[in-house]
Amino acid sequence: MTPDKHFIIDVHPRHPQVSIAAGFSGHGFKFSSVVGEILFDLAMTKNASSDIALFSASRFRPQ
């Protein structure tokens, strides 16, 4: 689980062909269908059909 209790759904910063979905806890299974759709979009089009800014891994980088 992440410190802010939100998932990470993003692409790798140096390898944009790698999509990442992590930080799911016990409630993550409820979101598996939409996360699967988002990962598909990222893998196939490099863009998510939903706004995933909240789930960006960059939120943990020092400002």
N, C-alpha and C positions, 0 to 999 in steps of 0.2 A: 504494500500500500504506500502511496506517496504521502509526503508530509501534509499536504493540503487535502488529502482524501479524494482527489479527483484523478481520473485515469490519465495516462499519457497516450495520446494518439498523434503520431507525427511521422515525418520522414527523417531519416538519418541526415544530419547536417553536412557530412562529407560524402555520403553515398546515397543520393536521392532515389536510387532504385530500391532502397531498403525501407519498407514501411514498418513502423513500430506501434504496437499496442501493448501496454503494460500497466501495472499498478492496480489491477483488479482485485478486489477483496471478495468476500462471500456474496456480495450483491452483484458482482460483475456479470454473472450468467444472465441476468435479466436484460442486459444490454447487448448480448452477443449478436443478435440479428442486425441491429443497426451498426454496430462496430464492424461486423463483417462487410456490410455494404460500403462503409466508409473506406475500409482497407482495400476493397475491390476498386473503388474509384481512385484511390491514391496510386494503386499499382497500375491501373490501366490508363488513366488520364492525367495523373500527377496533380489532380485537383479533387478536393472533397466536395461532394454535393451538399454537405451541411457545413455550417460554420464550426470549425474545430479549434478556434483560437484559444479557448479556455483550456484545452487539453495539450497544448504545445509543451514540448520538453524544455523549451527555452525559458519557461517561467522559473526554472530552478537555477539558471545561470546567474552569476553575480552581475549586478547592474553597474 
